[in-house]
Amino acid sequence: MKVIHKKVVEKQKSLLVYADWNCTTGFGAVAKELVDEWAKDKKLSIVIFGINDKTKAIYNYLPNVKVIPALMTGDKDTQKDIYRRIELLKLIYQNDFDAIFLLQDVEVINTMDEQLRDVKNTKKKENRPNFKSMIYFPVDSEPRMVDLKVLSFFDEVVTYTNYAKGVMKPLISDTQFKKIKIIPHGTNTNDFYPYSVADKLKAKKEMFGSEDVYVFGSVNRNQVRKDFGSLIMGFAMFKHTYGITGANALLYLHCNPIDQMGINIYRLCDRVGLEVGKDVIVPKDYSENKGCTLEELNKIYNSFDCFITTTTAEGWGLTITEAMATKTLVVCPKHTSITEITDNGENTLNFMFSQQMVFVNDFEKIRHITNPMEVKTLCEVAYGLKNDEPELQEMVKVKIENAYNKVSAMKWDGIAKQFKVIIDKLVK
């Protein structure tokens, strides 16, 4: 008797990803790097519930990746919440995902603690397939104990840095603390890499009209937490110390100059005697959701002589590590997770002093303000390096090289594979 073997078709495992998508936020960049790698497994079906994605309809990002733009979901009540958390809970309940992956601030997820547990318990009572879960989140300020309550819900808890895990230790049980894994962000060296000296000068001339001008640059969203006010005031002090003509330097701010989340850069520059378009450059028609291509962004980093940021807190500091990948000198504070990505400031020039501050509409988190006078001082140091002692120039070159070596060793494909091992365990 001839036996005919039927081909067994293995059912795809399903993963729901809740994260920023199709936008220029740090969360959005991280989500894309991870999903691009995970989607190589064709046995995994991925659904993205995309925060900040302004697309008007559901679409296929890849053959096995479907995107539901969160902003297109909900009614007049649930649409008041930009995170669409009620719609996320409905999506989890109505579908039988094998696992869910949440990439977001823990304070945002913590508001769903009881509801997430209710969804899981209800599905269990209804004898329906249930789901495993993982959260990947930053810590950019000492959290409150109550904000970490939701962590006990998740099967896997992952944060970005040792700093993050350390500040949580006194706030959670020993069992919960031991459960926390640390997986850092990566660097895509195909997207962010150093130009040759000649190409750097060419990029600077194309962007700013001159090879000779010294370019300080910052790539951050114009929001309160990034504190462009201190940066602009300090840069103005630096420029004015050189008299009427000023230093042959400019400040490029890659952001929306009138973002509703931040300051009016035009107005502040006018107050401190800086001319937008000459002393301070901003991009034309900038959109937080559109941004620019990665090729253009790499060119922007390479056009800088110095990347400078007065950010008041970071859960990672993605634009800092991207700048490092282009072998650009970085000037930054030394606090929160920045201490980790800069090897405690060894690979950068640092603002050493800061004032603690709390901002409105920022979850009352403790932030760290840089003094504009220190911005002025480090602008002078960076600007004067070309005329400084050879020993100092060599020391700065070593910092730049060490920074490059550190971040270029942290490849996104390797980071994504660490997560994929966990996902495979969750969905089996």
C-alpha positions in Angstrom: 0.0 0.0 0.0 1.4 3.4 -1.0 1.4 5.9 1.8 0.9 9.5 0.8 2.4 11.9 3.3 0.6 15.2 3.5 2.8 18.2 4.0 2.3 19.6 7.5 1.9 23.4 7.4 3.2 24.9 10.6 0.9 27.6 11.9 2.4 31.0 12.2 3.0 32.3 15.7 1.6 35.8 16.3 3.2 38.8 18.0 1.5 42.1 18.8 3.9 45.1 19.0 2.8 48.2 20.8 5.2 51.0 20.0 5.7 54.3 18.2 5.7 53.7 14.4 6.4 55.5 11.2 7.5 58.6 13.0 10.8 60.3 14.1 10.7 59.5 17.8 13.4 57.4 19.6 10.8 54.7 20.3 9.9 54.7 16.6 13.5 54.2 15.5 14.0 51.4 18.0 10.8 49.6 17.0 11.7 49.7 13.3 15.2 48.2 13.9 13.7 45.4 16.0 10.8 44.6 13.7 12.9 44.6 10.6 15.1 41.8 12.1 12.2 39.8 13.7 10.3 39.8 10.4 13.0 37.7 8.8 11.3 34.8 10.5 8.5 34.1 8.2 6.9 31.8 10.8 6.2 34.8 12.9 3.2 37.0 12.1 3.6 40.5 13.5 0.8 43.1 14.1 2.0 46.6 15.0 -0.4 48.9 16.9 1.5 52.0 15.9 1.5 55.0 18.2 2.0 58.4 16.4 1.5 56.8 12.9 -0.7 59.2 11.0 -1.5 56.9 8.2 -5.2 56.8 7.6 -5.7 53.1 7.0 -4.3 49.7 8.0 -1.4 48.6 5.8 1.2 45.9 5.2 4.7 47.0 6.1 6.1 43.6 5.1 4.5 40.4 4.0 4.3 39.2 7.5 3.9 42.6 9.2 0.6 44.4 9.4 0.4 47.9 10.9 -2.7 49.3 12.6 -2.1 53.1 13.0 -3.4 53.7 16.6 -4.5 57.3 15.8 -7.1 55.9 13.3 -8.8 53.8 15.9 -11.4 54.6 18.6 -14.3 56.9 19.2 -14.6 60.5 20.5 -13.9 59.3 24.0 -11.0 57.0 23.5 -9.4 59.4 20.9 -8.6 61.8 23.7 -5.7 59.5 24.6 -2.9 59.7 22.1 -1.7 56.3 23.2 -5.1 54.7 22.5 -4.8 52.4 25.5 -8.4 51.4 25.5 -8.2 50.4 21.9 -5.0 48.4 22.7 -6.8 46.5 25.4 -9.7 45.7 23.0 -7.2 44.5 20.4 -5.6 42.1 22.9 -8.9 40.8 24.0 -10.5 40.3 20.6 -7.5 38.5 19.1 -5.5 35.5 20.1 -2.0 36.7 20.0 0.7 34.3 21.2 2.7 37.2 22.7 2.6 41.0 23.1 5.6 43.3 23.1 5.2 46.7 24.6 7.9 49.4 24.0 6.9 52.5 26.0 7.5 54.4 29.2 6.5 52.4 32.2 4.3 55.2 33.5 2.2 55.0 30.4 1.8 51.2 30.6 1.2 51.3 34.4 -2.1 53.0 33.9 -3.3 49.8 32.3 -2.2 47.4 35.1 -5.6 46.3 36.3 -7.1 46.2 32.8 -4.3 44.1 31.4 -4.8 41.6 34.2 -8.6 41.7 33.6 -8.1 40.9 29.9 -5.9 37.9 30.7 -8.1 36.6 33.4 -11.2 37.0 31.3 -9.7 35.1 28.4 -8.7 32.3 30.8 -12.3 32.1 32.1 -13.6 31.9 28.6 -11.1 29.1 27.9 -9.6 31.0 25.0 -5.9 31.0 24.0 -4.0 33.4 26.1 -0.8 35.4 25.6 2.6 35.9 27.1 4.0 39.4 27.5 7.2 41.4 27.5 7.8 45.1 28.3 10.9 47.0 27.1 11.2 50.4 28.7 13.5 53.3 29.5 14.1 54.9 32.9 15.3 58.5 32.6 14.5 59.6 36.2 14.1 57.9 39.6 10.6 56.3 39.3 7.9 56.1 41.9 7.2 52.7 43.5 3.5 52.9 42.3 4.6 53.4 38.7 6.4 50.0 38.7 3.4 48.0 39.9 2.6 46.8 36.4 6.0 45.1 36.0 4.8 42.0 38.0 2.2 41.4 35.2 4.8 40.8 32.5 6.5 37.4 31.8 9.6 39.3 30.7 10.8 42.7 31.9 13.6 44.4 29.9 15.2 47.8 30.4 17.9 49.7 28.5 20.7 50.3 31.0 22.3 49.3 34.4 21.4 52.8 35.5 17.7 52.0 35.0 17.8 48.7 36.8 19.8 50.2 39.6 17.4 53.0 40.4 14.5 50.5 40.5 16.2 48.2 43.1 14.9 49.9 46.3 11.4 50.1 44.9 10.7 46.5 44.0 11.1 43.0 45.5 14.3 41.0 45.2 12.4 38.5 43.0 11.2 41.2 40.7 14.7 42.8 40.6 16.4 39.6 39.6 13.8 39.1 36.8 14.8 42.4 35.0 17.0 41.9 32.0 19.2 44.6 30.5 19.4 44.9 26.7 20.9 48.1 25.3 20.0 49.9 22.1 22.1 49.2 19.1 23.7 51.2 16.3 23.0 50.6 12.6 26.4 51.3 11.1 25.0 51.0 7.6 22.9 54.1 8.3 25.3 56.0 10.6 29.0 56.0 9.7 31.8 58.6 9.4 32.5 60.4 6.1 36.0 61.0 4.9 37.5 64.4 5.8 36.9 65.6 2.3 33.3 64.4 2.3 32.7 66.0 5.7 33.8 69.4 4.4 31.7 68.9 1.3 28.6 68.1 3.4 29.2 71.2 5.6 29.5 73.4 2.5 26.4 72.0 1.0 24.4 72.5 4.1 25.8 75.8 5.5 27.6 77.4 2.5 31.1 77.3 3.9 33.8 74.8 4.8 35.4 77.2 7.3 32.5 77.8 9.7 32.5 75.8 12.9 29.2 73.9 13.2 27.7 73.1 16.6 24.6 70.9 16.0 21.9 69.2 18.0 19.4 66.6 16.8 16.5 66.4 19.3 12.8 67.1 19.4 12.1 70.7 20.5 10.5 69.7 23.8 10.9 70.9 27.4 13.0 67.9 28.4 15.7 68.6 25.8 16.1 72.2 27.2 17.0 74.1 24.0 16.6 77.3 26.1 19.9 76.7 28.0 21.7 75.6 24.8 20.6 78.8 22.9 21.4 81.1 25.8 24.8 79.6 26.3 25.6 79.7 22.6 24.6 83.3 22.5 27.0 84.1 25.3 29.7 82.3 23.5 29.1 84.2 20.2 29.0 87.6 21.9 32.3 87.1 23.7 34.0 87.4 20.3 32.8 91.0 19.7 30.6 92.5 17.0 31.7 90.0 14.3 31.3 87.1 16.7 32.9 83.7 16.4 32.9 82.0 13.0 30.5 79.4 14.3 26.8 78.6 14.0 24.3 76.4 15.8 22.2 74.0 13.8 19.1 72.7 15.5 17.4 69.8 13.7 13.9 70.3 15.0 10.7 72.1 14.6 11.5 75.7 15.8 7.9 76.3 17.0 7.0 72.8 18.3 4.0 73.0 20.7 5.9 70.8 23.1 8.8 73.2 23.3 9.9 76.8 22.9 9.6 79.3 20.1 13.2 79.3 18.9 12.7 82.4 16.7 11.5 84.4 19.6 14.2 83.3 22.0 17.0 83.9 19.4 15.6 87.4 19.0 15.8 88.0 22.7 19.4 86.9 23.0 20.7 88.7 19.9 21.0 85.7 17.6 19.8 85.8 14.0 18.0 82.7 12.7 19.3 81.9 9.3 22.8 83.1 10.2 23.8 82.4 13.8 21.2 79.7 14.3 20.0 77.4 11.5 16.8 75.4 11.6 15.4 73.1 8.8 12.6 74.3 6.6 9.2 72.7 6.8 10.3 70.3 9.6 7.7 67.6 10.6 8.1 65.4 13.7 6.3 62.6 11.9 8.1 62.9 8.5 11.6 64.0 9.6 14.3 63.2 7.0 15.8 60.1 5.4 18.5 58.2 7.3 20.9 59.1 4.6 20.1 62.8 5.1 20.4 62.4 8.9 23.8 60.8 8.6 24.9 63.7 6.4 23.7 66.1 9.0 25.7 64.5 11.8 28.8 64.4 9.5 28.5 68.1 8.8 28.9 68.9 12.5 32.2 69.8 14.1 30.5 69.2 17.4 27.3 67.5 18.5 26.0 69.4 21.6 23.0 68.7 23.8 21.6 70.1 27.0 19.1 67.3 27.5 17.8 67.1 31.0 17.4 63.3 31.1 17.8 60.3 28.9 16.6 56.7 29.1 19.3 56.0 26.5 20.3 59.0 24.3 19.9 57.6 20.7 21.0 60.8 18.9 24.2 60.9 21.1 25.2 57.4 20.0 24.3 58.1 16.4 26.6 61.1 16.5 29.3 59.0 18.0 28.9 56.5 15.2 29.9 59.3 12.7 33.0 60.1 14.7 31.7 63.5 15.7 32.8 65.1 19.0 30.0 65.1 21.5 29.4 67.6 24.3 26.7 66.5 26.7 25.7 66.4 30.4 26.7 63.6 32.7 23.6 62.3 34.3 20.9 59.5 34.0 21.7 56.9 31.3 24.1 59.2 29.5 26.8 58.2 32.0 26.5 54.7 30.7 26.6 55.4 27.0 29.6 57.8 27.4 31.6 55.5 29.8 30.9 58.0 32.6 31.9 60.9 30.4 35.3 59.4 29.4 34.3 59.5 25.7 32.8 63.0 25.6 33.2 66.6 26.8 30.8 67.1 29.7 28.8 69.6 31.5 29.7 68.8 35.0 27.1 70.8 37.0 23.3 70.8 36.9 20.3 72.0 38.8 17.4 69.7 39.5 14.1 70.8 38.1 10.5 69.6 37.7 8.5 70.5 34.5 4.8 70.8 34.0 3.1 67.9 32.1 6.1 65.7 32.6 4.8 63.2 35.2 6.6 65.3 37.8 9.9 63.6 37.0 13.1 65.1 38.4 15.2 66.6 35.5 18.7 68.1 35.4 19.2 71.6 33.9 22.5 72.7 32.5 23.8 76.2 33.3 24.1 78.3 30.1 27.4 79.6 31.4 28.8 76.1 31.2 27.4 75.8 27.6 29.4 79.0 26.8 32.6 77.5 28.3 32.4 74.2 26.5 31.6 75.9 23.2 34.8 77.9 23.7 36.7 74.8 24.5 35.4 72.9 21.4 35.8 75.9 19.1 39.4 76.6 20.2 40.6 73.0 19.9 42.1 73.5 16.4 44.5 76.1 17.9 45.1 74.3 21.2 48.1 72.2 22.4 48.7 69.0 20.3 48.4 66.9 23.5 44.8 68.2 24.1 43.9 67.7 20.4 45.1 64.1 20.7 43.2 63.5 23.9 40.0 64.6 22.2 40.7 62.4 19.1 41.1 59.4 21.5 37.7 60.3 23.1 36.1 60.4 19.7 37.6 57.1 18.6 36.7 55.3 21.8 33.1 56.6 21.5 33.0 55.3 17.9 34.4 51.9 18.9 31.9 51.5 21.7 28.7 52.3 19.8 29.7 50.6 16.5 30.2 47.3 18.4 26.6 47.4 19.5 24.9 46.3 16.3 21.1 46.3 16.0 20.9 42.9 14.4 22.6 41.4 17.5 20.4 43.3 19.9 17.3 42.2 18.0 18.4 38.6 18.1 18.7 38.8 21.9 15.0 39.8 21.9 14.1 37.1 19.4 15.4 34.4 21.7 13.0 35.7 24.4 10.1 36.0 21.9 10.6 32.4 20.6 10.4 31.2 24.2 7.2 33.2 24.8 5.4 32.0 21.7 6.2 28.3 21.8 
